[in-house]
Structures are given as C-alpha cells and as structure tokens.
Amino acid sequence: MKQKHIFLLLISIAFHSSVVFGQEAQTDTVDTREKYGIRLGIDLAKPARIFIEDEYQGFELKGDYRLYEDIYLAAELGNEKNVIEEPNVTASSKGSYIKLGVNYNFYENWAGMQNQIFFGLRYGFATFSSELQEYSIYTTDPYFEPDIRTEGREFNNLTAGWVELQLGIKVEVLNNVYLGTHVQLKRMVNETEPTNFDNLYIPGFNRTYDDSTWGVGYGYSISYLLPFYKK
C-alpha cells in the first residue's frame, strides 16, 4: 500500500510539472518584441478640402522613423495653392513646404500594441509665390463707386520659417496600418514680405494676420509601417 501511494505521488508530480512547463512554453511563444521601422502616409484633410473649397489645391506626404522606444524622427512634405478673398483684396499663394522634427509617445501600450498619443515639435520652411489678383482703392467718400483694380501683380521667391507644436494620436486599425489625427499650433519666426503687400497665406503655415504671428492647423492621416526589425 505504501509503494502504491508513492507511485501515485510521483505520477501527480510529473503531471503537474508537465502542465507548468507546457504553460511556460506557450507563454514564451508570444512575441512581445516591438516593431522598429519607417511609417509612410498621406494627410487626408487636404484632399477633403479640395472637394469642399473651390479655390484650394494641396497634398501632404508624412513619415516617421522610430529611433528609440518612445522617440520618433518625423517629417512632412507638401504643396499647396489657395486663394484668399477679403473685402478690399483678393490674392493667391502657391508653393511647397517641409517640416522636420520629432514626436514623443507618452502612451503606455499593452504588449504587442503600438498605438500613440504623441507630442511633436517641428521646424517648418516654405518657398512660395503670391499674386495680387484684385484690389480696391480705399475711400471714405460714398459718392463715388468703388475703384477696383484687376491688374495682377506677382511676387516670387518668397520664403517663410516657423516653429510648430503638434498633439495627436495614431491607432493601428489593421496590421501595420494606422489612422491618425492631430492639431497644430504655429509661431512664425521669419518671412519674406512683398513690397507694399502682405502674405495672406503661406503653404504649410496656413492663413496669416497682420496683428499676430501665430497660426493653427489640423490633419488626418493614414499610414503604413514598414518594419525593419523587432526588439
């Protein structure tokens, strides 16, 4: 009887050990390494504006590269054309821009997830041209009809630079496919001003105003991650 009890005890220990080791082996097969690579995409807000605003044209390519666990090198490259109409002046602007900077992800993901809630810093630079299409001569005398001049005047080789803060999110909706949205706060650092005229719109910076050097913006994106390695 004693030998029987010892035999049953050994079988119980062996069975328990096999279950434990089996669970550990199964746990070890779960890949908790995170992907490192380059993510490329486009801004969806600009194609939407083309359908909503008759005078607007534009596109933007986006990309980021995961440098460290929570730090990403980021860039945007785009082109825009827009017409601004005010009571006394109508002007257009067209050109290209680039933004370079970093994103910091402060969202703690679960194992296997790579979503982001990020804070970004950029320096933006634009080269563009403006055209004064129509303007009226200011007068306080209501007796005369408005004096509207339609002669076009173009200003070329204009540049502008600004600092930009971004706050946004990116969510993986399919394997390596991300949807994102963000808001922008910008401050103009320098710009080339045309003679006897102001830049009403700067590609990449958006609308400008005489009494402020600040600007705002937003964006929606879809992007795809090209993973180079995991760690």
MOFEN-V143121 format. One record per residue. RES is the residue in one small letter. SS is DSSP state (~ for helix, > for strand, _ for the rest). NEAR is the number of other C-alpha atoms within 10 Angstrom. D_LAST is the distance of its C-alpha to the last C-alpha in whole Angstrom. Layout:
# MOFEN-V143121
res = {RES:RES}
ss = {SS:SS}
near = {NEAR:NEAR}
d_last = {D_LAST:D_LAST}
This chain:
# MOFEN-V143121
res = {m:k:q:k:h:i:f:l:l:l:i:s:i:a:f:h:s:s:v:v:f:g:q:e:a:q:t:d:t:v:d:t:r:e:k:y:g:i:r:l:g:i:d:l:a:k:p:a:r:i:f:i:e:d:e:y:q:g:f:e:l:k:g:d:y:r:l:y:e:d:i:y:l:a:a:e:l:g:n:e:k:n:v:i:e:e:p:n:v:t:a:s:s:k:g:s:y:i:k:l:g:v:n:y:n:f:y:e:n:w:a:g:m:q:n:q:i:f:f:g:l:r:y:g:f:a:t:f:s:s:e:l:q:e:y:s:i:y:t:t:d:p:y:f:e:p:d:i:r:t:e:g:r:e:f:n:n:l:t:a:g:w:v:e:l:q:l:g:i:k:v:e:v:l:n:n:v:y:l:g:t:h:v:q:l:k:r:m:v:n:e:t:e:p:t:n:f:d:n:l:y:i:p:g:f:n:r:t:y:d:d:s:t:w:g:v:g:y:g:y:s:i:s:y:l:l:p:f:y:k:k}
ss = {_:~:~:~:~:~:~:~:~:~:~:~:~:~:~:~:~:~:~:~:~:~:~:~:~:~:~:~:_:_:_:_:_:_:>:>:>:>:>:>:>:>:>:~:~:~:~:~:~:~:~:~:_:_:_:_:>:>:>:>:>:>:>:>:>:>:_:_:_:_:>:>:>:>:>:>:>:>:>:>:>:>:>:>:>:>:_:_:>:>:>:>:>:>:>:>:>:>:>:>:>:>:>:>:>:_:_:_:_:_:_:_:_:_:_:>:>:>:>:>:>:>:>:>:>:>:>:>:>:>:>:>:>:>:>:>:>:_:_:_:_:_:_:_:_:_:>:>:>:_:_:_:>:>:>:>:>:>:>:>:>:>:>:>:>:>:>:>:>:>:>:>:>:>:_:_:>:>:>:>:>:>:>:>:>:>:>:>:>:>:>:_:_:_:_:_:_:_:_:_:>:>:_:_:_:>:>:_:>:_:_:>:_:>:>:>:>:>:>:>:>:>:>:>:>:>:>:>:>:>:_}
near = {6:6:8:9:10:11:11:11:12:12:12:12:10:11:11:12:12:12:11:11:11:12:11:11:11:10:10:10:8:10:11:13:12:14:19:19:16:18:20:20:19:21:22:18:16:22:15:13:15:14:11:10:11:10:13:19:18:21:18:22:17:19:19:22:20:19:13:10:12:14:18:22:18:20:20:21:19:20:20:21:20:23:21:16:14:11:7:12:16:17:22:22:22:22:21:21:22:21:21:18:18:21:25:19:21:12:13:12:12:9:11:12:14:17:19:21:19:20:17:20:21:21:18:25:23:24:21:22:22:26:17:21:18:18:19:14:10:10:11:6:8:7:7:8:8:13:11:13:12:13:9:11:11:13:16:12:11:17:19:21:22:21:19:23:17:19:17:19:18:21:17:18:11:9:8:15:17:22:18:19:18:18:14:18:16:21:18:17:14:12:16:14:13:15:7:5:10:15:23:20:23:29:26:26:25:14:16:17:12:8:6:9:13:17:17:16:15:15:16:18:20:20:21:18:20:15:15:9:10:11:9}
d_last = {55:53:52:51:49:47:46:45:43:41:40:39:37:35:35:33:31:30:29:27:25:25:23:21:20:20:17:15:15:13:10:8:5:6:7:8:11:15:17:21:24:27:29:31:34:35:36:38:40:41:43:44:45:48:48:44:41:38:34:31:28:24:21:18:15:12:12:11:10:13:15:16:18:21:24:27:29:33:36:39:43:45:48:50:53:55:58:60:57:55:52:49:46:44:41:37:34:31:29:26:24:21:20:19:17:19:18:17:15:15:12:11:13:13:17:18:21:21:23:24:26:27:30:32:35:37:40:43:46:49:52:55:56:59:60:64:66:66:69:71:74:74:77:75:73:69:69:66:64:62:62:58:57:54:52:49:46:45:42:40:37:36:33:31:30:28:27:25:23:21:20:19:22:21:18:16:20:20:24:24:27:28:31:32:34:35:38:40:39:42:44:46:49:52:56:57:55:51:48:48:44:42:39:35:37:40:43:45:48:50:50:46:43:41:39:37:35:33:31:29:26:25:22:19:16:15:11:10:7:4:0}
